Amino acid sequence: DRYDLQIQLPSGDIWVIDAKAYHNPLSLRTQVEQDTAFANGAFQKGFYVVPQEYTRKYRNYLSIINDTLTHKGPAYANVQCVTDLKLKRLLKKELEEADV
């Protein structure tokens, strides 16, 4: 499976989302290193999404994954790891800007 969800925004941009439930960021990092889910995708933004609560125990959770994504090369330039709450805020902002 490539990712869990694909959203087309009113602007026409496509966002793809892969929800992850790895409590430990090192386990997710290993998965991301091997993952090709977002490679060569036709989308504007891609997200690995983790529950906000996971980042309370590991304060550097997101940076561990985002550093890994940086090293995966240009195909992953528009992919980032965010919390579920951050994704919700990003989507809300996009919809407000589109006046939906």
Order of alpha helices (4+ residues) and beta strands (2+ residues): beta-beta-alpha-beta-alpha-alpha-beta-alpha
